[in-house]
Amino acid sequence: MKRIDPDRAGAGSGVAAQVWRVDLSQSPAKADAQTLSSAEIERAQRFVFERDRRRYLAAHCALRRLLARHIGRTSSELRFDEGANGKPGLRGLPSCEFNLSHTEDVALVALGDQVPIGVDVEMLRPIEDAAELAALHFTSAEQAAWLAAPVDDRDRLFLSAWTRKEACLKAIGTGLSLSAQAVDAGVEAQPRDLMVSTSEGPVALRVQMLDAGSDVVAALACVMEPSS
């Protein structure tokens, strides 16, 4: 596991979180796998391909190790609950915030306290249907900024916008109940503050890119505390 400095890609962003990059190419150690819950084991067994099962197990073992270290407990002690829209939380420790995202053999784990956070990562790759996806999920301002960019930059910028949106949605914890077009996270590399309207009222967020490696595009978001 490798720790990522959130301020490295967005200096002065103010997103208070620890972020770790995890390699999912190897199966977890037997001792780590034994700390998983029966629900996690059952879910892993549902994957058809061994590759996907390995990645799931490795990601969740790493999440448990990092959380246990963060709160001073053992991995096997951790119990998880799900929120109304499926976002997991630690039972008995609502102030401990965390989020997990993975793509192929790479996972990112974000850890924080008090303030909800979200992280998202995608492999850097050509996006053949980028125009169609942008029309469906980007705001008009995001579409305009993306189309104005040089053609050679569009794959990275598309994934920047995509991961920024996903990180925001995961921080809010609304699941699929909120449209991606409701989140104007931008396509630029700079941190951005934004407001998102939800069924429970407006939510203030800060989103930034992460320098998680040249092979991936990643973003981190947090819910901002209300101004006093």
C-alpha positions as CSV (number, residue, x, y, z in Angstrom):
1,M,0.0,0.0,0.0
2,K,1.2,3.5,-0.8
3,R,-0.1,6.7,0.9
4,I,-1.1,9.5,-1.4
5,D,-0.8,13.2,-0.3
6,P,-4.1,14.9,-1.2
7,D,-2.5,18.3,-1.4
8,R,0.1,17.1,-3.9
9,A,-2.3,17.5,-6.8
10,G,-4.4,20.3,-5.2
11,A,-2.3,22.4,-2.9
12,G,-4.3,24.2,-0.3
13,S,-7.4,22.2,-1.1
14,G,-8.4,21.7,2.5
15,V,-9.8,18.2,2.0
16,A,-8.8,16.6,5.3
17,A,-8.4,12.9,4.5
18,Q,-5.8,10.1,4.3
19,V,-5.7,8.4,0.9
20,W,-4.0,5.1,0.2
21,R,-3.4,3.3,-3.1
22,V,-3.7,-0.5,-2.9
23,D,-2.4,-3.1,-5.3
24,L,-5.1,-5.7,-6.0
25,S,-3.0,-8.0,-8.3
26,Q,-2.3,-10.5,-5.5
27,S,-4.7,-12.5,-3.3
28,P,-4.7,-11.3,0.3
29,A,-2.9,-13.3,3.0
30,K,-4.9,-16.0,4.6
31,A,-4.7,-14.2,8.0
32,D,-6.2,-11.1,6.4
33,A,-9.0,-13.0,4.6
34,Q,-10.0,-14.6,7.9
35,T,-10.9,-11.1,9.3
36,L,-13.6,-10.6,6.7
37,S,-17.3,-11.0,7.7
38,S,-19.5,-13.8,6.4
39,A,-21.3,-11.2,4.3
40,E,-18.1,-10.2,2.6
41,I,-17.1,-13.8,2.0
42,E,-20.5,-14.6,0.5
43,R,-20.4,-11.5,-1.8
44,A,-16.9,-12.5,-3.0
45,Q,-18.1,-16.0,-3.8
46,R,-20.8,-14.5,-6.1
47,F,-18.2,-13.3,-8.6
48,V,-18.0,-15.5,-11.7
49,F,-14.3,-14.7,-12.5
50,E,-11.5,-15.5,-10.0
51,R,-9.9,-12.2,-11.0
52,D,-12.9,-10.2,-9.7
53,R,-13.1,-12.3,-6.6
54,R,-9.4,-11.7,-5.9
55,R,-9.7,-8.0,-6.4
56,Y,-12.8,-7.7,-4.1
57,L,-11.1,-9.7,-1.3
58,A,-7.8,-7.8,-1.6
59,A,-9.6,-4.4,-1.5
60,H,-11.8,-5.3,1.5
61,C,-8.9,-6.8,3.4
62,A,-6.9,-3.6,2.8
63,L,-9.8,-1.5,3.9
64,R,-10.0,-3.4,7.2
65,R,-6.3,-3.1,7.8
66,L,-6.3,0.7,7.2
67,L,-9.5,1.3,9.3
68,A,-8.2,-0.8,12.1
69,R,-4.9,1.1,12.2
70,H,-6.8,4.4,12.0
71,I,-9.1,3.7,15.0
72,G,-6.8,1.5,17.1
73,R,-8.6,-1.8,16.8
74,T,-8.0,-5.1,15.1
75,S,-9.4,-5.9,11.7
76,S,-11.6,-8.7,12.9
77,E,-13.3,-6.4,15.4
78,L,-14.8,-4.1,12.7
79,R,-18.5,-4.3,12.0
80,F,-20.1,-2.4,9.1
81,D,-23.6,-1.0,8.7
82,E,-25.2,0.5,5.6
83,G,-26.8,3.9,5.3
84,A,-30.2,4.5,3.6
85,N,-28.6,4.5,0.1
86,G,-26.1,1.7,0.8
87,K,-23.0,3.7,1.9
88,P,-21.2,1.7,4.5
89,G,-20.2,3.0,7.9
90,L,-18.5,1.6,11.0
91,R,-20.9,0.3,13.6
92,G,-20.6,2.3,16.8
93,L,-18.2,4.8,15.2
94,P,-20.3,7.2,13.1
95,S,-17.5,9.9,13.2
96,C,-15.1,7.6,11.3
97,E,-15.5,8.4,7.6
98,F,-14.1,6.2,4.9
99,N,-14.6,5.4,1.2
100,L,-13.3,2.7,-1.2
101,S,-13.0,2.8,-5.0
102,H,-11.3,0.3,-7.3
103,T,-10.6,-0.1,-11.0
104,E,-8.9,-3.2,-12.4
105,D,-5.9,-4.0,-10.1
106,V,-5.9,-0.6,-8.3
107,A,-8.0,0.5,-5.3
108,L,-8.0,3.8,-3.4
109,V,-9.1,4.0,0.3
110,A,-9.9,7.3,1.8
111,L,-10.1,7.8,5.6
112,G,-11.3,10.8,7.5
113,D,-13.1,12.0,10.7
114,Q,-16.4,13.7,11.2
115,V,-16.8,15.0,7.6
116,P,-18.3,12.6,4.9
117,I,-15.8,11.9,2.1
118,G,-15.9,10.2,-1.3
119,V,-13.1,8.9,-3.6
120,D,-13.2,7.6,-7.1
121,V,-10.5,6.1,-9.4
122,E,-10.5,5.1,-13.1
123,M,-7.8,3.6,-15.3
124,L,-6.5,6.2,-17.8
125,R,-7.8,4.8,-21.2
126,P,-9.5,5.8,-24.4
127,I,-13.2,6.4,-24.0
128,E,-14.8,5.5,-27.3
129,D,-18.3,6.7,-26.3
130,A,-17.2,9.8,-24.4
131,A,-19.4,12.2,-26.4
132,E,-22.6,10.2,-25.7
133,L,-21.7,9.8,-22.0
134,A,-20.9,13.4,-21.6
135,A,-24.2,14.4,-23.1
136,L,-26.0,12.1,-20.7
137,H,-24.1,12.9,-17.5
138,F,-22.2,16.2,-17.8
139,T,-23.6,19.7,-17.2
140,S,-23.7,22.1,-20.1
141,A,-20.7,23.9,-18.7
142,E,-18.7,20.7,-18.3
143,Q,-19.6,19.6,-21.8
144,A,-18.4,23.0,-23.2
145,A,-15.1,22.8,-21.3
146,W,-14.5,19.3,-22.4
147,L,-15.3,20.0,-26.1
148,A,-13.0,23.1,-26.0
149,A,-10.0,21.0,-24.9
150,P,-7.4,19.7,-27.4
151,V,-8.4,16.3,-28.7
152,D,-5.4,14.6,-27.2
153,D,-6.4,15.8,-23.7
154,R,-10.1,14.7,-23.8
155,D,-9.7,11.2,-22.5
156,R,-8.0,12.4,-19.3
157,L,-10.4,15.4,-18.9
158,F,-13.4,13.2,-19.4
159,L,-12.2,10.9,-16.7
160,S,-11.4,13.9,-14.5
161,A,-14.9,15.1,-14.7
162,W,-16.3,11.6,-14.2
163,T,-14.3,10.8,-11.1
164,R,-15.0,14.3,-9.6
165,K,-18.7,13.7,-10.0
166,E,-18.5,10.2,-8.6
167,A,-16.4,11.3,-5.6
168,C,-19.0,14.0,-4.8
169,L,-22.0,11.6,-5.1
170,K,-20.2,9.1,-2.9
171,A,-19.4,11.8,-0.3
172,I,-23.1,12.8,-0.2
173,G,-24.2,9.2,0.0
174,T,-27.3,9.5,-2.2
175,G,-26.5,6.5,-4.4
176,L,-28.3,6.6,-7.7
177,S,-31.1,8.8,-6.5
178,L,-29.3,11.9,-7.6
179,S,-28.4,12.6,-11.3
180,A,-24.8,13.1,-12.2
181,Q,-25.9,16.2,-14.1
182,A,-26.9,17.7,-10.7
183,V,-23.3,17.8,-9.7
184,D,-21.3,20.6,-11.5
185,A,-17.8,19.3,-10.4
186,G,-16.0,20.7,-13.4
187,V,-13.3,19.2,-15.6
188,E,-10.3,21.3,-14.5
189,A,-7.4,20.1,-12.3
190,Q,-8.0,22.7,-9.6
191,P,-10.0,22.1,-6.5
192,R,-13.6,23.4,-6.6
193,D,-16.2,24.3,-4.1
194,L,-19.8,23.5,-5.2
195,M,-23.3,23.3,-3.9
196,V,-25.5,20.3,-4.7
197,S,-29.3,20.2,-4.2
198,T,-30.6,17.0,-2.7
199,S,-34.0,15.8,-1.4
200,E,-32.7,16.7,2.1
201,G,-31.6,20.2,1.2
202,P,-28.4,21.8,-0.3
203,V,-25.0,20.2,0.4
204,A,-21.7,22.1,0.1
205,L,-18.8,20.1,-1.2
206,R,-15.1,20.5,-2.1
207,V,-13.6,18.3,-4.8
208,Q,-10.0,17.9,-6.0
209,M,-7.9,15.6,-8.2
210,L,-5.5,13.2,-6.7
211,D,-2.0,12.3,-7.9
212,A,-2.5,8.6,-7.6
213,G,-0.2,7.4,-10.4
214,S,0.3,8.1,-14.1
215,D,-1.9,5.1,-15.0
216,V,-5.1,6.3,-13.3
217,V,-7.3,9.4,-12.8
218,A,-8.7,9.9,-9.3
219,A,-10.6,12.5,-7.3
220,L,-11.4,13.1,-3.7
221,A,-14.4,15.0,-2.3
222,C,-15.7,16.0,1.1
223,V,-18.9,17.5,2.5
224,M,-18.1,21.0,3.8
225,E,-19.2,21.9,7.3
226,P,-21.9,24.7,7.4
227,S,-20.5,28.2,7.9
228,S,-21.2,29.5,11.4
